[in-house]
Amino acid sequence: MTIFNKAYLTSVGLISVLGGIYMMFSPDVNTAILTFDVRPDDDALAIFVRTMSGLFAAGGYILIRFVFSSSRVQLGTVLIYLVSFMLVGKFMGFIYEGIYNKDLIIFAIGFLTLTVLLIERRKRRNQISYDL
């Protein structure tokens, strides 16, 4: 794994873990980390945002684990599926809610992350020894 790829994936993972944990435990869910606007009387949406932040933290943990793992295939495949479905969801948000600058930035970061994950998974697959 190149130093740039390792540094990029580690930093995205750390930001996801720290952002997710912060959102889970902060008293107010209206922050710049996740772009939701929750009114004080909308408890159902606040619960959803905290659930999403848990997914953020878990995805970040798996990403960091992938970077420092000796596993050649499994974690990378799981991360590729997670990021791919996140991008599909973000794309559907473009269709239904419109295109905003924050959403474009998140989509670009997600697409770059997917690209780096695909490159690294291909490298690791080529390192698997099939000699028994």
N, CA, C and O atoms as a GROMACS GRO file, in nm:
protein
  528
    1MET      N    1   0.085  -0.117   0.000
    1MET     CA    2   0.000   0.000   0.000
    1MET      C    3   0.090   0.123   0.000
    1MET      O    4   0.181   0.134   0.082
    2THR      N    5   0.065   0.215  -0.091
    2THR     CA    6   0.147   0.336  -0.097
    2THR      C    7   0.119   0.423   0.026
    2THR      O    8   0.015   0.412   0.090
    3ILE      N    9   0.215   0.508   0.055
    3ILE     CA   10   0.202   0.592   0.174
    3ILE      C   11   0.085   0.689   0.158
    3ILE      O   12   0.017   0.719   0.257
    4PHE      N   13   0.061   0.739   0.036
    4PHE     CA   14  -0.052   0.830   0.016
    4PHE      C   15  -0.184   0.758   0.041
    4PHE      O   16  -0.271   0.811   0.110
    5ASN      N   17  -0.199   0.638  -0.015
    5ASN     CA   18  -0.323   0.564   0.004
    5ASN      C   19  -0.346   0.531   0.151
    5ASN      O   20  -0.458   0.545   0.201
    6LYS      N   21  -0.241   0.488   0.219
    6LYS     CA   22  -0.253   0.455   0.361
    6LYS      C   23  -0.290   0.578   0.443
    6LYS      O   24  -0.376   0.572   0.530
    7ALA      N   25  -0.224   0.691   0.414
    7ALA     CA   26  -0.252   0.814   0.488
    7ALA      C   27  -0.394   0.864   0.459
    7ALA      O   28  -0.464   0.908   0.550
    8TYR      N   29  -0.435   0.857   0.334
    8TYR     CA   30  -0.569   0.904   0.297
    8TYR      C   31  -0.676   0.818   0.365
    8TYR      O   32  -0.768   0.872   0.428
    9LEU      N   33  -0.665   0.687   0.352
    9LEU     CA   34  -0.767   0.599   0.410
    9LEU      C   35  -0.769   0.608   0.562
    9LEU      O   36  -0.875   0.604   0.623
   10THR      N   37  -0.652   0.621   0.623
   10THR     CA   38  -0.645   0.636   0.769
   10THR      C   39  -0.710   0.766   0.813
   10THR      O   40  -0.785   0.768   0.911
   11SER      N   41  -0.683   0.875   0.742
   11SER     CA   42  -0.742   1.003   0.782
   11SER      C   43  -0.894   1.004   0.763
   11SER      O   44  -0.966   1.056   0.847
   12VAL      N   45  -0.943   0.946   0.654
   12VAL     CA   46  -1.088   0.938   0.634
   12VAL      C   47  -1.150   0.851   0.743
   12VAL      O   48  -1.256   0.883   0.796
   13GLY      N   49  -1.083   0.740   0.778
   13GLY     CA   50  -1.132   0.653   0.885
   13GLY      C   51  -1.137   0.723   1.019
   13GLY      O   52  -1.235   0.711   1.092
   14LEU      N   53  -1.031   0.796   1.052
   14LEU     CA   54  -1.027   0.868   1.180
   14LEU      C   55  -1.134   0.977   1.187
   14LEU      O   56  -1.200   0.993   1.289
   15ILE      N   57  -1.150   1.050   1.078
   15ILE     CA   58  -1.254   1.154   1.075
   15ILE      C   59  -1.391   1.091   1.092
   15ILE      O   60  -1.476   1.146   1.163
   16SER      N   61  -1.415   0.977   1.028
   16SER     CA   62  -1.544   0.910   1.039
   16SER      C   63  -1.568   0.861   1.182
   16SER      O   64  -1.677   0.879   1.236
   17VAL      N   65  -1.467   0.799   1.241
   17VAL     CA   66  -1.482   0.748   1.378
   17VAL      C   67  -1.507   0.862   1.476
   17VAL      O   68  -1.601   0.858   1.555
   18LEU      N   69  -1.422   0.964   1.470
   18LEU     CA   70  -1.436   1.075   1.564
   18LEU      C   71  -1.566   1.153   1.540
   18LEU      O   72  -1.633   1.192   1.636
   19GLY      N   73  -1.601   1.176   1.413
   19GLY     CA   74  -1.726   1.245   1.383
   19GLY      C   75  -1.847   1.164   1.427
   19GLY      O   76  -1.942   1.220   1.482
   20GLY      N   77  -1.844   1.034   1.404
   20GLY     CA   78  -1.955   0.949   1.446
   20GLY      C   79  -1.971   0.944   1.596
   20GLY      O   80  -2.083   0.954   1.647
   21ILE      N   81  -1.861   0.930   1.667
   21ILE     CA   82  -1.868   0.927   1.814
   21ILE      C   83  -1.916   1.062   1.868
   21ILE      O   84  -1.996   1.067   1.960
   22TYR      N   85  -1.865   1.169   1.809
   22TYR     CA   86  -1.909   1.302   1.854
   22TYR      C   87  -2.060   1.319   1.834
   22TYR      O   88  -2.129   1.368   1.923
   23MET      N   89  -2.110   1.278   1.717
   23MET     CA   90  -2.253   1.293   1.689
   23MET      C   91  -2.338   1.204   1.779
   23MET      O   92  -2.448   1.243   1.817
   24MET      N   93  -2.288   1.086   1.812
   24MET     CA   94  -2.364   0.996   1.899
   24MET      C   95  -2.382   1.055   2.038
   24MET      O   96  -2.489   1.042   2.098
   25PHE      N   97  -2.278   1.118   2.090
   25PHE     CA   98  -2.279   1.161   2.229
   25PHE      C   99  -2.302   1.310   2.249
   25PHE      O  100  -2.312   1.355   2.363
   26SER      N  101  -2.309   1.389   2.143
   26SER     CA  102  -2.331   1.532   2.160
   26SER      C  103  -2.479   1.559   2.189
   26SER      O  104  -2.566   1.490   2.135
   27PRO      N  105  -2.509   1.656   2.274
   27PRO     CA  106  -2.649   1.682   2.308
   27PRO      C  107  -2.729   1.740   2.191
   27PRO      O  108  -2.850   1.720   2.184
   28ASP      N  109  -2.662   1.809   2.099
   28ASP     CA  110  -2.731   1.869   1.984
   28ASP      C  111  -2.684   1.800   1.856
   28ASP      O  112  -2.564   1.793   1.830
   29VAL      N  113  -2.777   1.749   1.778
   29VAL     CA  114  -2.739   1.679   1.655
   29VAL      C  115  -2.721   1.773   1.536
   29VAL      O  116  -2.681   1.728   1.429
   30ASN      N  117  -2.749   1.900   1.553
   30ASN     CA  118  -2.732   1.998   1.445
   30ASN      C  119  -2.589   2.050   1.445
   30ASN      O  120  -2.560   2.154   1.504
   31THR      N  121  -2.501   1.979   1.379
   31THR     CA  122  -2.362   2.022   1.365
   31THR      C  123  -2.324   2.014   1.218
   31THR      O  124  -2.404   1.972   1.134
   32ALA      N  125  -2.204   2.056   1.189
   32ALA     CA  126  -2.157   2.056   1.050
   32ALA      C  127  -2.108   1.918   1.006
   32ALA      O  128  -2.079   1.899   0.888
   33ILE      N  129  -2.100   1.823   1.097
   33ILE     CA  130  -2.046   1.691   1.061
   33ILE      C  131  -2.144   1.617   0.971
   33ILE      O  132  -2.107   1.573   0.862
   34LEU      N  133  -2.267   1.603   1.015
   34LEU     CA  134  -2.372   1.544   0.931
   34LEU      C  135  -2.470   1.655   0.896
   34LEU      O  136  -2.510   1.732   0.983
   35THR      N  137  -2.507   1.663   0.772
   35THR     CA  138  -2.585   1.778   0.727
   35THR      C  139  -2.735   1.754   0.739
   35THR      O  140  -2.805   1.741   0.639
   36PHE      N  141  -2.783   1.747   0.863
   36PHE     CA  142  -2.925   1.736   0.892
   36PHE      C  143  -2.968   1.862   0.964
   36PHE      O  144  -2.889   1.923   1.036
   37ASP      N  145  -3.092   1.900   0.947
   37ASP     CA  146  -3.149   2.011   1.023
   37ASP      C  147  -3.264   1.954   1.105
   37ASP      O  148  -3.375   1.934   1.055
   38VAL      N  149  -3.236   1.927   1.232
   38VAL     CA  150  -3.333   1.863   1.319
   38VAL      C  151  -3.392   1.967   1.414
   38VAL      O  152  -3.320   2.034   1.487
   39ARG      N  153  -3.524   1.980   1.411
   39ARG     CA  154  -3.593   2.070   1.504
   39ARG      C  155  -3.599   2.005   1.642
   39ARG      O  156  -3.600   1.883   1.654
   40PRO      N  157  -3.602   2.086   1.746
   40PRO     CA  158  -3.601   2.030   1.882
   40PRO      C  159  -3.716   1.934   1.910
   40PRO      O  160  -3.702   1.845   1.995
   41ASP      N  161  -3.829   1.948   1.843
   41ASP     CA  162  -3.944   1.861   1.870
   41ASP      C  163  -3.946   1.736   1.782
   41ASP      O  164  -4.039   1.656   1.794
   42ASP      N  165  -3.848   1.718   1.696
   42ASP     CA  166  -3.846   1.604   1.603
   42ASP      C  167  -3.752   1.495   1.656
   42ASP      O  168  -3.639   1.481   1.609
   43ASP      N  169  -3.800   1.418   1.752
   43ASP     CA  170  -3.718   1.315   1.815
   43ASP      C  171  -3.686   1.200   1.721
   43ASP      O  172  -3.577   1.143   1.728
   44ALA      N  173  -3.778   1.164   1.632
   44ALA     CA  174  -3.755   1.052   1.541
   44ALA      C  175  -3.637   1.080   1.449
   44ALA      O  176  -3.555   0.992   1.424
   45LEU      N  177  -3.628   1.203   1.398
   45LEU     CA  178  -3.517   1.238   1.310
   45LEU      C  179  -3.386   1.243   1.388
   45LEU      O  180  -3.281   1.203   1.336
   46ALA      N  181  -3.390   1.290   1.511
   46ALA     CA  182  -3.269   1.294   1.594
   46ALA      C  183  -3.218   1.152   1.621
   46ALA      O  184  -3.098   1.129   1.621
   47ILE      N  185  -3.309   1.059   1.643
   47ILE     CA  186  -3.270   0.919   1.664
   47ILE      C  187  -3.208   0.863   1.536
   47ILE      O  188  -3.109   0.790   1.542
   48PHE      N  189  -3.266   0.897   1.422
   48PHE     CA  190  -3.211   0.852   1.294
   48PHE      C  191  -3.070   0.906   1.273
   48PHE      O  192  -2.982   0.834   1.227
   49VAL      N  193  -3.049   1.034   1.305
   49VAL     CA  194  -2.917   1.095   1.288
   49VAL      C  195  -2.816   1.026   1.378
   49VAL      O  196  -2.702   1.002   1.337
   50ARG      N  197  -2.854   0.994   1.501
   50ARG     CA  198  -2.761   0.925   1.591
   50ARG      C  199  -2.732   0.783   1.541
   50ARG      O  200  -2.620   0.733   1.557
   51THR      N  201  -2.831   0.718   1.480
   51THR     CA  202  -2.808   0.586   1.422
   51THR      C  203  -2.711   0.597   1.305
   51THR      O  204  -2.620   0.514   1.292
   52MET      N  205  -2.729   0.696   1.221
   52MET     CA  206  -2.638   0.718   1.108
   52MET      C  207  -2.496   0.746   1.157
   52MET      O  208  -2.399   0.702   1.096
   53SER      N  209  -2.485   0.820   1.266
   53SER     CA  210  -2.353   0.850   1.319
   53SER      C  211  -2.286   0.724   1.372
   53SER      O  212  -2.163   0.712   1.367
   54GLY      N  213  -2.364   0.630   1.423
   54GLY     CA  214  -2.308   0.501   1.463
   54GLY      C  215  -2.254   0.425   1.343
   54GLY      O  216  -2.150   0.361   1.352
   55LEU      N  217  -2.324   0.432   1.232
   55LEU     CA  218  -2.277   0.370   1.108
   55LEU      C  219  -2.150   0.438   1.059
   55LEU      O  220  -2.058   0.372   1.009
   56PHE      N  221  -2.144   0.570   1.073
   56PHE     CA  222  -2.024   0.646   1.040
   56PHE      C  223  -1.904   0.594   1.120
   56PHE      O  224  -1.799   0.565   1.064
   57ALA      N  225  -1.923   0.582   1.251
   57ALA     CA  226  -1.814   0.537   1.338
   57ALA      C  227  -1.772   0.394   1.303
   57ALA      O  228  -1.653   0.364   1.299
   58ALA      N  229  -1.869   0.308   1.279
   58ALA     CA  230  -1.836   0.168   1.245
   58ALA      C  231  -1.763   0.159   1.112
   58ALA      O  232  -1.667   0.084   1.098
   59GLY      N  233  -1.808   0.235   1.014
   59GLY     CA  234  -1.741   0.235   0.884
   59GLY      C  235  -1.599   0.287   0.894
   59GLY      O  236  -1.508   0.234   0.830
   60GLY      N  237  -1.578   0.390   0.975
   60GLY     CA  238  -1.443   0.442   0.997
   60GLY      C  239  -1.353   0.340   1.063
   60GLY      O  240  -1.236   0.327   1.026
   61TYR      N  241  -1.406   0.269   1.161
   61TYR     CA  242  -1.329   0.165   1.229
   61TYR      C  243  -1.288   0.055   1.131
   61TYR      O  244  -1.173   0.010   1.131
   62ILE      N  245  -1.382   0.011   1.049
   62ILE     CA  246  -1.351  -0.094   0.951
   62ILE      C  247  -1.248  -0.044   0.851
   62ILE      O  248  -1.160  -0.121   0.810
   63LEU      N  249  -1.256   0.082   0.813
   63LEU     CA  250  -1.160   0.138   0.719
   63LEU      C  251  -1.020   0.140   0.778
   63LEU      O  252  -0.924   0.102   0.711
   64ILE      N  253  -1.008   0.183   0.903
   64ILE     CA  254  -0.876   0.183   0.969
   64ILE      C  255  -0.825   0.040   0.984
   64ILE      O  256  -0.706   0.014   0.965
   65ARG      N  257  -0.914  -0.051   1.017
   65ARG     CA  258  -0.875  -0.192   1.031
   65ARG      C  259  -0.827  -0.249   0.899
   65ARG      O  260  -0.734  -0.329   0.896
   66PHE      N  261  -0.890  -0.209   0.788
   66PHE     CA  262  -0.848  -0.254   0.656
   66PHE      C  263  -0.706  -0.207   0.625
   66PHE      O  264  -0.627  -0.283   0.570
   67VAL      N  265  -0.675  -0.083   0.660
   67VAL     CA  266  -0.543  -0.028   0.630
   67VAL      C  267  -0.433  -0.106   0.701
   67VAL      O  268  -0.328  -0.132   0.644
   68PHE      N  269  -0.457  -0.145   0.826
   68PHE     CA  270  -0.354  -0.210   0.905
   68PHE      C  271  -0.374  -0.360   0.916
   68PHE      O  272  -0.312  -0.425   1.001
   69SER      N  273  -0.460  -0.417   0.833
   69SER     CA  274  -0.491  -0.559   0.839
   69SER      C  275  -0.400  -0.640   0.748
   69SER      O  276  -0.352  -0.590   0.646
   70SER      N  277  -0.377  -0.763   0.786
   70SER     CA  278  -0.302  -0.853   0.698
   70SER      C  279  -0.397  -0.930   0.608
   70SER      O  280  -0.353  -1.003   0.519
   71SER      N  281  -0.528  -0.915   0.629
   71SER     CA  282  -0.627  -0.980   0.544
   71SER      C  283  -0.615  -0.923   0.404
   71SER      O  284  -0.602  -0.802   0.386
   72ARG      N  285  -0.619  -1.009   0.305
   72ARG     CA  286  -0.597  -0.965   0.168
   72ARG      C  287  -0.725  -0.925   0.096
   72ARG      O  288  -0.719  -0.844   0.004
   73VAL      N  289  -0.841  -0.978   0.135
   73VAL     CA  290  -0.961  -0.953   0.055
   73VAL      C  291  -1.081  -0.908   0.138
   73VAL      O  292  -1.143  -0.808   0.103
   74GLN      N  293  -1.115  -0.976   0.244
   74GLN     CA  294  -1.245  -0.963   0.311
   74GLN      C  295  -1.284  -0.821   0.348
   74GLN      O  296  -1.390  -0.774   0.304
   75LEU      N  297  -1.204  -0.751   0.428
   75LEU     CA  298  -1.242  -0.618   0.474
   75LEU      C  299  -1.255  -0.519   0.360
   75LEU      O  300  -1.344  -0.434   0.360
   76GLY      N  301  -1.167  -0.529   0.262
   76GLY     CA  302  -1.174  -0.439   0.148
   76GLY      C  303  -1.304  -0.456   0.071
   76GLY      O  304  -1.362  -0.357   0.026
   77THR      N  305  -1.348  -0.578   0.055
   77THR     CA  306  -1.474  -0.603  -0.016
   77THR      C  307  -1.592  -0.545   0.061
   77THR      O  308  -1.681  -0.485   0.001
   78VAL      N  309  -1.593  -0.561   0.192
   78VAL     CA  310  -1.700  -0.505   0.274
   78VAL      C  311  -1.702  -0.353   0.262
   78VAL      O  312  -1.808  -0.292   0.248
   79LEU      N  313  -1.584  -0.291   0.268
   79LEU     CA  314  -1.576  -0.145   0.258
   79LEU      C  315  -1.621  -0.096   0.121
   79LEU      O  316  -1.686   0.008   0.110
   80ILE      N  317  -1.586  -0.169   0.016
   80ILE     CA  318  -1.627  -0.130  -0.118
   80ILE      C  319  -1.779  -0.130  -0.129
   80ILE      O  320  -1.838  -0.040  -0.189
   81TYR      N  321  -1.843  -0.231  -0.072
   81TYR     CA  322  -1.989  -0.234  -0.073
   81TYR      C  323  -2.048  -0.118   0.008
   81TYR      O  324  -2.143  -0.054  -0.038
   82LEU      N  325  -1.993  -0.091   0.126
   82LEU     CA  326  -2.043   0.019   0.208
   82LEU      C  327  -2.033   0.153   0.136
   82LEU      O  328  -2.129   0.230   0.131
   83VAL      N  329  -1.916   0.181   0.080
   83VAL     CA  330  -1.895   0.308   0.012
   83VAL      C  331  -1.980   0.316  -0.115
   83VAL      O  332  -2.033   0.422  -0.147
   84SER      N  333  -1.992   0.205  -0.186
   84SER     CA  334  -2.073   0.204  -0.309
   84SER      C  335  -2.219   0.236  -0.280
   84SER      O  336  -2.280   0.318  -0.349
   85PHE      N  337  -2.274   0.173  -0.178
   85PHE     CA  338  -2.414   0.200  -0.144
   85PHE      C  339  -2.432   0.341  -0.089
   85PHE      O  340  -2.536   0.404  -0.112
   86MET      N  341  -2.332   0.393  -0.017
   86MET     CA  342  -2.338   0.531   0.029
   86MET      C  343  -2.344   0.625  -0.091
   86MET      O  344  -2.420   0.722  -0.091
   87LEU      N  345  -2.263   0.596  -0.195
   87LEU     CA  346  -2.263   0.681  -0.314
   87LEU      C  347  -2.395   0.673  -0.389
   87LEU      O  348  -2.443   0.774  -0.442
   88VAL      N  349  -2.455   0.555  -0.394
   88VAL     CA  350  -2.585   0.542  -0.459
   88VAL      C  351  -2.689   0.624  -0.381
   88VAL      O  352  -2.770   0.694  -0.442
   89GLY      N  353  -2.686   0.616  -0.249
   89GLY     CA  354  -2.778   0.695  -0.167
   89GLY      C  355  -2.757   0.844  -0.186
   89GLY      O  356  -2.853   0.920  -0.194
   90LYS      N  357  -2.632   0.886  -0.193
   90LYS     CA  358  -2.602   1.027  -0.214
   90LYS      C  359  -2.650   1.072  -0.352
   90LYS      O  360  -2.702   1.182  -0.367
   91PHE      N  361  -2.634   0.986  -0.454
   91PHE     CA  362  -2.681   1.018  -0.589
   91PHE      C  363  -2.833   1.032  -0.592
   91PHE      O  364  -2.886   1.122  -0.658
   92MET      N  365  -2.902   0.943  -0.521
   92MET     CA  366  -3.049   0.954  -0.514
   92MET      C  367  -3.090   1.082  -0.441
   92MET      O  368  -3.193   1.141  -0.474
   93GLY      N  369  -3.011   1.124  -0.344
   93GLY     CA  370  -3.036   1.252  -0.278
   93GLY      C  371  -3.023   1.368  -0.376
   93GLY      O  372  -3.098   1.465  -0.366
   94PHE      N  373  -2.928   1.359  -0.471
   94PHE     CA  374  -2.917   1.462  -0.574
   94PHE      C  375  -3.045   1.471  -0.656
   94PHE      O  376  -3.090   1.580  -0.691
   95ILE      N  377  -3.103   1.355  -0.686
   95ILE     CA  378  -3.224   1.352  -0.768
   95ILE      C  379  -3.343   1.408  -0.690
   95ILE      O  380  -3.417   1.491  -0.743
   96TYR      N  381  -3.363   1.363  -0.566
   96TYR     CA  382  -3.482   1.400  -0.491
   96TYR      C  383  -3.472   1.534  -0.419
   96TYR      O  384  -3.566   1.612  -0.420
   97GLU      N  385  -3.357   1.561  -0.357
   97GLU     CA  386  -3.344   1.683  -0.276
   97GLU      C  387  -3.270   1.796  -0.347
   97GLU      O  388  -3.278   1.911  -0.303
   98GLY      N  389  -3.200   1.767  -0.454
   98GLY     CA  390  -3.123   1.870  -0.524
   98GLY      C  391  -2.975   1.858  -0.493
   98GLY      O  392  -2.933   1.779  -0.408
   99ILE      N  393  -2.897   1.938  -0.562
   99ILE     CA  394  -2.752   1.933  -0.550
   99ILE      C  395  -2.705   2.055  -0.470
   99ILE      O  396  -2.733   2.169  -0.506
  100TYR      N  397  -2.633   2.027  -0.362
  100TYR     CA  398  -2.578   2.131  -0.277
  100TYR      C  399  -2.427   2.113  -0.268
  100TYR      O  400  -2.376   2.003  -0.289
  101ASN      N  401  -2.357   2.221  -0.235
  101ASN     CA  402  -2.210   2.216  -0.231
  101ASN      C  403  -2.158   2.111  -0.133
  101ASN      O  404  -2.066   2.036  -0.167
  102LYS      N  405  -2.216   2.105  -0.013
  102LYS     CA  406  -2.170   2.006   0.086
  102LYS      C  407  -2.188   1.864   0.032
  102LYS      O  408  -2.102   1.779   0.052
  103ASP      N  409  -2.300   1.840  -0.036
  103ASP     CA  410  -2.326   1.707  -0.090
  103ASP      C  411  -2.227   1.672  -0.201
  103ASP      O  412  -2.184   1.557  -0.211
  104LEU      N  413  -2.190   1.770  -0.283
  104LEU     CA  414  -2.091   1.744  -0.388
  104LEU      C  415  -1.954   1.711  -0.329
  104LEU      O  416  -1.883   1.624  -0.380
  105ILE      N  417  -1.918   1.781  -0.221
  105ILE     CA  418  -1.791   1.752  -0.155
  105ILE      C  419  -1.791   1.612  -0.095
  105ILE      O  420  -1.694   1.538  -0.111
  106ILE      N  421  -1.900   1.576  -0.028
  106ILE     CA  422  -1.910   1.442   0.032
  106ILE      C  423  -1.908   1.335  -0.078
  106ILE      O  424  -1.844   1.231  -0.062
  107PHE      N  425  -1.977   1.360  -0.189
  107PHE     CA  426  -1.978   1.265  -0.300
  107PHE      C  427  -1.838   1.249  -0.358
  107PHE      O  428  -1.796   1.137  -0.389
  108ALA      N  429  -1.765   1.359  -0.374
  108ALA     CA  430  -1.629   1.352  -0.428
  108ALA      C  431  -1.536   1.276  -0.335
  108ALA      O  432  -1.455   1.195  -0.381
  109ILE      N  433  -1.546   1.300  -0.205
  109ILE     CA  434  -1.463   1.227  -0.109
  109ILE      C  435  -1.498   1.078  -0.112
  109ILE      O  436  -1.409   0.994  -0.108
  110GLY      N  437  -1.627   1.047  -0.118
  110GLY     CA  438  -1.669   0.907  -0.126
  110GLY      C  439  -1.621   0.840  -0.253
  110GLY      O  440  -1.578   0.725  -0.249
  111PHE      N  441  -1.627   0.910  -0.365
  111PHE     CA  442  -1.581   0.852  -0.492
  111PHE      C  443  -1.430   0.830  -0.490
  111PHE      O  444  -1.382   0.727  -0.538
  112LEU      N  445  -1.355   0.926  -0.435
  112LEU     CA  446  -1.210   0.908  -0.422
  112LEU      C  447  -1.178   0.790  -0.330
  112LEU      O  448  -1.088   0.711  -0.358
  113THR      N  449  -1.252   0.779  -0.220
  113THR     CA  450  -1.232   0.666  -0.128
  113THR      C  451  -1.261   0.534  -0.197
  113THR      O  452  -1.186   0.438  -0.179
  114LEU      N  453  -1.368   0.526  -0.274
  114LEU     CA  454  -1.401   0.404  -0.348
  114LEU      C  455  -1.290   0.370  -0.447
  114LEU      O  456  -1.253   0.254  -0.460
  115THR      N  457  -1.238   0.469  -0.517
  115THR     CA  458  -1.131   0.446  -0.613
  115THR      C  459  -1.006   0.391  -0.546
  115THR      O  460  -0.946   0.295  -0.594
  116VAL      N  461  -0.966   0.453  -0.434
  116VAL     CA  462  -0.847   0.406  -0.362
  116VAL      C  463  -0.869   0.265  -0.308
  116VAL      O  464  -0.779   0.182  -0.314
  117LEU      N  465  -0.989   0.237  -0.257
  117LEU     CA  466  -1.019   0.102  -0.207
  117LEU      C  467  -1.011  -0.002  -0.318
  117LEU      O  468  -0.959  -0.111  -0.297
  118LEU      N  469  -1.063   0.032  -0.436
  118LEU     CA  470  -1.057  -0.062  -0.548
  118LEU      C  471  -0.913  -0.089  -0.590
  118LEU      O  472  -0.877  -0.203  -0.620
  119ILE      N  473  -0.830   0.015  -0.592
  119ILE     CA  474  -0.688  -0.001  -0.628
  119ILE      C  475  -0.619  -0.090  -0.527
  119ILE      O  476  -0.547  -0.183  -0.564
  120GLU      N  477  -0.640  -0.062  -0.398
  120GLU     CA  478  -0.572  -0.140  -0.294
  120GLU      C  479  -0.623  -0.284  -0.288
  120GLU      O  480  -0.544  -0.375  -0.263
  121ARG      N  481  -0.751  -0.305  -0.310
  121ARG     CA  482  -0.803  -0.442  -0.309
  121ARG      C  483  -0.743  -0.523  -0.424
  121ARG      O  484  -0.710  -0.640  -0.408
  122ARG      N  485  -0.729  -0.460  -0.540
  122ARG     CA  486  -0.668  -0.529  -0.654
  122ARG      C  487  -0.523  -0.566  -0.624
  122ARG      O  488  -0.478  -0.675  -0.658
  123LYS      N  489  -0.449  -0.475  -0.560
  123LYS     CA  490  -0.311  -0.504  -0.522
  123LYS      C  491  -0.305  -0.622  -0.425
  123LYS      O  492  -0.221  -0.712  -0.441
  124ARG      N  493  -0.393  -0.623  -0.326
  124ARG     CA  494  -0.392  -0.730  -0.226
  124ARG      C  495  -0.434  -0.863  -0.288
  124ARG      O  496  -0.381  -0.967  -0.250
  125ARG      N  497  -0.528  -0.861  -0.380
  125ARG     CA  498  -0.570  -0.986  -0.445
  125ARG      C  499  -0.455  -1.047  -0.523
  125ARG      O  500  -0.441  -1.169  -0.529
  126ASN      N  501  -0.372  -0.961  -0.582
  126ASN     CA  502  -0.258  -1.011  -0.659
  126ASN      C  503  -0.150  -1.069  -0.569
  126ASN      O  504  -0.061  -1.138  -0.618
  127GLN      N  505  -0.154  -1.043  -0.440
  127GLN     CA  506  -0.056  -1.094  -0.346
  127GLN      C  507  -0.096  -1.226  -0.283
  127GLN      O  508  -0.015  -1.287  -0.213
  128ILE      N  509  -0.217  -1.272  -0.308
  128ILE     CA  510  -0.264  -1.397  -0.248
  128ILE      C  511  -0.194  -1.515  -0.315
  128ILE      O  512  -0.190  -1.526  -0.438
  129SER      N  513  -0.139  -1.600  -0.231
  129SER     CA  514  -0.074  -1.720  -0.284
  129SER      C  515  -0.175  -1.835  -0.286
  129SER      O  516  -0.237  -1.868  -0.185
  130TYR      N  517  -0.189  -1.893  -0.401
  130TYR     CA  518  -0.282  -2.006  -0.416
  130TYR      C  519  -0.209  -2.142  -0.408
  130TYR      O  520  -0.270  -2.247  -0.429
  131ASP      N  521  -0.080  -2.137  -0.378
  131ASP     CA  522  -0.003  -2.261  -0.363
  131ASP      C  523  -0.031  -2.320  -0.227
  131ASP      O  524  -0.016  -2.252  -0.125
  132LEU      N  525  -0.072  -2.447  -0.224
  132LEU     CA  526  -0.100  -2.511  -0.097
  132LEU      C  527  -0.003  -2.622  -0.071
  132LEU      O  528  -0.011  -2.689   0.033
   0.00000   0.00000   0.00000
